[in-house]
Amino acid sequence: QSGSVAANPEQYDESYLCPVQVGGQTLNLDFDTGSADLWVFSTLTPASESTGHAKYNPKTSGKAKSGYTWNISYGDNSGASGTVYADKVVVGGVTATSQAVEAATSVSTQFMQDTDNDGLLGLAFSTINTVQPQQQTTFFDTVKGTLAKKLFTVDLKAGTAGTYDFGYIDNSKYSGTITYVPVKTTNGFWEFTAGAATANNRSLGSVGDAIADTGTTLMYLPTAVTSAYYAQISGSTNSADAGGYIFPCDADVPDFHIAIGGKSFTVPGEYINFTPADNSGEQCFGGIQPNTGIGFTILGDVFLKAMFVVFDQTTSAPRLGFAAQ
Ligand SMILES: O=C(CN1CCCCC1)Nc1ccc2c(c1)OCO2
């Protein structure tokens, strides 16, 4: 089987939500290549935490996995926890007849407040799934064997709907060629080594160990690369108050170039002029921020929306394919 689902951006492209049928009920989920749990707001989530969200009702067709629990926390300190059911999950026509559906009994305020978001669909490696006492497979791992090709592609866009495709590569969605790089799976992420970064034809240094993470909004780069980049934007500062680098909204924000697999890819400066940092709209928050405390580089949506990316498990050595959109 194969299929395609729309990835609809929230305001400012903060995250992208995709309609998914869970036990016959449509929920809008955040597809996240940086985690491996499929969890949903549910009839088990306290009303005080789930107002405004679509909720999964396991009573309809879910089979309880008795004694199974899950508890996840993310790099931004958001999190959720709950119990586990097996149910039918359909994404763009691709059907998992018995997928582990993690019903939330508790969610953090970030999730409570984002009423566009009805849960997450993890697309990292199942080795980091949080279900106990028995780890469960991601949607992709559950259906992988039934897909025409064991891969999915990600085509996020700036300010408009993109797509997640499962089982095939649509050659009309990218320009030029796809450059493949090997993936390190030991941390459970789609992790690879990126190369040199430049802006305004000046070297910013090497990016190094990085993950392709659709669930993270921004790019979190090595501090040396980040400071070298903002040194080229007059009036930019790393503001503790704002929580990162900001600059005058009318600044000239240079394109960011990164080498991957020996090819250079470009993130337009306009994607890096991310959002107003305050209500005056005078200062804007940067789409590139330092990876302080993270330990690796995160290439999130600001990067991904300039790219067409193949998440490939067609062989025993997973790989990532990158092409310009
Ligand atoms: O937490 C995430 C992604 N996460 C995906 C699920 C929804 C909530 C956001 N990314 C992230 C990871 C590390 C970070 C960070 C953000 O900010 C600083 O360090």
The ligand as a Gaussian input file, in Angstrom:
#p B3LYP/6-31G(d) Opt

LIG

0 1
 O       10.730000      19.273000      22.151000
 C       10.922000      19.346000      20.970000
 C        9.931000      18.825000      19.956000
 N        8.678000      18.495000      20.587000
 C        7.957000      17.558000      19.712000
 C        6.627000      17.186000      20.313000
 C        5.798000      18.421000      20.573000
 C        6.559000      19.396000      21.447000
 C        7.904000      19.724000      20.852000
 N       12.010000      19.889000      20.425000
 C       13.036000      20.411000      21.162000
 C       14.104000      19.620000      21.500000
 C       15.166000      20.159000      22.200000
 C       15.124000      21.488000      22.566000
 C       14.046000      22.278000      22.222000
 C       12.967000      21.747000      21.504000
 O       14.239000      23.539000      22.666000
 C       15.516000      23.570000      23.268000
 O       16.002000      22.240000      23.251000

